[in-house]
Amino acid sequence: MPQKHIENKILFIRGHKVMLDKDLAELYEVQTKVLNQAVKRNLDRFPEDFMFQMTKEEFENWKSQIVTSNQAEKTSLRSQNVTLKQGQHRKYLPYVFTEQGVSMLSSILNSNRAIQVNIQIMRTFTKLRELMTTHKELRQKIETMEQKYDYQFKIVFDAIKKLLDPPAEPKKPIGFRP
């Protein structure tokens, strides 16, 4: 499974990098319902910093972001009389799992697939953490350079301004002076 495929499924919600229950179920090759039932049977293993349910606002925001990327799916409206097609519509707000929650999932989903997927997901989270650290370090270096060179650039810019706008010669007063 390509790491890029997993990276695309990692979201940033409430200040945490998380994955949706439906995306994890897809990776583990189980139904979302099965994954959530396994979690509910083991709720004591999933404190709020491991897993939480999205609010309606968060879900609507997330949906609006993916609707623009999936315009073709938007045209398929469902009838109220038809049962929900699996994976297309949700009855309940989704659960999201942090890195710790994903690692805990491997202990309740006892399959070789779950183990292999978890290894890939952990590697992806680690790579993202390293990228974020590098990004922060670069930002700090740039800010330090800006502070260091701001004063020097200010002197140069002030000198250029003086050359472009030479001081005006004082005007002689109009009128007769004896």
Beta strands, then each sheet from edge to edge (+ up, - down):
strand 1: 10-13
strand 2: 16-20
strand 3: 51-53
strand 4: 95-98
sheet 1: 1+ 2- 4+ 3-
end
